Amino acid sequence: MRHILHSTYYLAAAGLLGLITLPALAQEAGTDANESHQASSAANTESPLPKTITVLVDQGFTFHGSFEAPDDLQGYALSYDNEPMAAYISSSSDYAVIGTLIDPQGNAVMESQLQALVLDPMLEATWSAFENTRFISEGNDDASHIVYTLTDPNCPYCNALWKNSRPLIEQGVLQLRHVLVGVLSEDSLRKAAAILEADNPASALETHELEFRNGGIRPVEPSEESQALLRNHAQIMREAGATGTPTSYYRDEAGKVQRINGAVSTDQFREILGVE
């Protein structure tokens, strides 16, 4: 199953920036029609960056590396506010165009280069951050699949994901690890604190989700420890480029971290994870 992230792109020409939104960055590598064009590491700084790219970096873009593109184009892997994007500069021009490179058949190309230089390292960093913070796990420790999910106690889609994950957890193939955030409202923060500070947070989370339509768990004033933890989780969410909840992360068959935006049905969950 091919999952698409929607990324925000920018155009840069003669110092002018315009905002456009395009579907981009397929999470299934290997579909690039120009795989022979190799990506180079961002650490390779032997050649100075073009002025246009330097201007973008000065404006808040992050440069991750460069790669060869077709027809004498040089590609530059960038991100802005944790959104991956590519810039292209011709050897005969000082102008840069940011967007998706399309071949004559209408296929997006160079996506695997952008994936390797920007998205893969970002997703791995997010996974590492999840492993090193406090989460609430549901399911067997020896489950074949682990999914981290950003959960806000007031998010109805988080509640839907929780319900739809029950069959896989009961089957023993999924361990769902909730990284609680309180980003929808002040009440979210206090409900998240109530779950975290309960004697049995996993049981408190289950009770909250079961009673979601009735308001769920009673909010509490967060302790300093809970406030610090939830601030850290909000920072992880921002650095991951997650713009809403639930946003979930799993490793595919190749071991690469992938992202799921929003709630998915039980059948979709099975298809994504590759379980019967």
N, C-alpha and C positions, 0 to 999 in steps of 0.2 A: 504494500500500500504506500502510495507516495503522499507525503505530508508537506504542505507548502506553508512557509511563513510569509507574511505580508510585511515588507520592509519599506521604509520611507527613503526616498531618493531626492537628491539635490542636483541642480544644474549649475555649473560654474563656467562662466565665460566673461572675460574682461572684468572680473571682479564682481559680477552680478550674480545673486543667488535667487533661485525660484524653487518653490516646493511642489513636488509631484508625488503621488503615491501609486506604486505599481506592485503587482504580485512578483515575488522574486525568491531566490535562494531555495531551490529544492533541497530537501533534507536527504534525498537519496542520491549519494554520490555515484559516479560512473555513468551518468546519463549525458555528460557533456560531450558535445559533438567535436570539441577541439581538445581532447585529452593530451595530445602531443605537446601542447604549449605548457611549459612547466612553470610552477610558482617558485619564487625565491623568498627566503626568510626576511622578516622585517629587520633582522639583525644585520643584514647585508647592506651596509651604508657606504660602500666604497665610492659609489657615484652620488653626487649631490642630487637632491630632489629637485624637480622642475619648480619654477617659481609659483606656478599655479597651485601645485600640491602644497608647497610651503605656506601659501596664503590660506589655504583651507585648514591646514594644521593650526595656524595662528588663530583661526576663527573657531576652533574647538573640535575639529575633526581629529581622529586618531589614525595614524598611518601604521599599517600592519605588515606591508610587504609589497613587492611588485611581481608581475608576471608578464610573459610574452603573450600577445594577442594577434589575431590574424591581420593581414593587410597592413603591415608596418605600424601597427598600433602597440603602444606600451600600456599595460594595465597596472593600476595601483589599487590595492585593497585598503579600504578605509572603513571607518565606522563613525557614526555621529549619535550620541546619546545611546550607545550600545546597539545601534541598528547597522548591519553590514551593508556596504555599497561599494561599487567599483567605479573608478574614474579612468578614462581613456584619453591618451594624448598621442597625436600623430607626430612622426619625426619631423614633419614639415610645418608644424603649427605650435604656437604657444598657448592655445586654448585647450581647456579640459571639458569633457562632457561626462556627466555622471548618470548612469542608468544601466539598463540591461542591453547587452550586445546581442543582436538578432541576426541569424544567417538568412540567406535567400529563401529558405523554406519556412521561415518564421519561427525557427527554434531558438530558444535562449541558449547562448553559449557562454563559456567562462565561469559558469556557476560553481563548478567543482573547485576552481582555484580560489574563489571567494570563500567557499566552504572551508577549505583547508587552512587558509590564512587567517580568517576572522571567526567564523562561527564555531568550528570545532574547538579551538582553544577557549573560547568564551563558555561553551557548554561544559567543558571539562572543569573549568574554574568554578562554575556554578555547582557542579556535582561535588567537588571537593569541599566547597563552603557548606553544603548541606550535610556532608559526612561529619563535619567538625562543629556542628551546632546541635542544639537540643531539638529533637523531633519526637513526635508521638507515633509509635508504630502500631499497626494492626496486621495480624497475620503471622504465620510461622516464620521463625528465623531462618529455616532451611528452604523457604519458598524459592522457586526457580527464577522469579522475577521480582525486582525491587523497583518501586516507583516512588519518587519524592513528589509531593504536591504542595503548592502554596495555598493555604486554606485560611479564608477569613470567616469568622463565625457568623457573619451576617450575609454571606454570599449564597443565594439560592442555587447557583450552579455548582458550588462546592458541595452543597447538600445532595444535589442530583448525582454528582460523581461518587460521593460516599455511598449512596444507595446502589448505584450501578456496579460498584466494585465488590459488593457483598458476595456474589456467586464465586468470583475468582478467589477471594480470601477464604471462603468456606471450603473451596476445592483444594486449597493448600498451595496454589501456584503463584500467589501474589502476596507480597508484603508491602502495604501502603504506608508510607512515612509522611506524616503531616508536619509541615513547617508552618507554624501558626503565624499569621500576620494580622494586624489590626489597622487596615488602611481605608476601609469604607466609611467609617465614622468613629467618633470617640467611644461610642457604645461597643464597637467591634474590639477596640483595644481592651476595654474592661471585661468583655466576655472571653477574649483570648486569655487574659490574666486569670480569670476564674477557672478555666480549664487547666492552665499550667500549674496553678497553685492548689489544685484539688489533691486529695490524698492519693487518688488513682486517676491520673490525667487521661489514660486511655478509656477508662469507664466513664469519666466525665464527658469526654468527647462523644462517645457513643450515645449517652443520654441526651446530650445537646442536639445531636443530629436527628435522633428519633423524635424529639420534641420541637424540631425546628419551626414548624408552622405555628406553634403556640408561643414562640419567642425564645425557646431554648433555655440555656443556662442563665442563671441570674448574674448580672454583672457585679464585679467587685472593683474596689480601688486598687490599681496595680501596685505591687511592691516595687522597690527599686530594682530588684533582680529581674522581675518580669518586664519592667520598662526598658531596662538595658537589653534584654534578650530580644524584645519585639522591635526595638530600634535597630538592632543588628539584622534581624530578619527583613526589615524594610529596606535596609541598605543592600542586602544580598539580592532582594527583588529588583531594586533599581539597577544594580550592576549586571544582573542577568538579562536586562532588557525586557523583563516581564511587565506587561502593561495592565494586567488584570488577574483576577482569580476565577477559577483555579488555573494555574499553569503547572504542568506536571512534566517530569523528566524521567527517562528510562534509558537503559542500554539496549541497543539492538543486537541482532545475532552476531554482528562483527565487533561488538564491544564498544561501539560509538554511542555517545550520549545524544539522545534526541529529545525534542520538546513537543508536548501536546498542549495546544491552546484551547481552553474551555473544557466543558463537560463532554464526555463521550458515553455512548450507550454501552451496555455489557458486551454486545456483539462486536462493537467497534474496539473495545478494550481487548477482546480476545484476538481480533485480527491484528491490531497494532503489536501486541506482545507475541503473537504467533503461538497461541495455546488453543487447545480444543475445548 
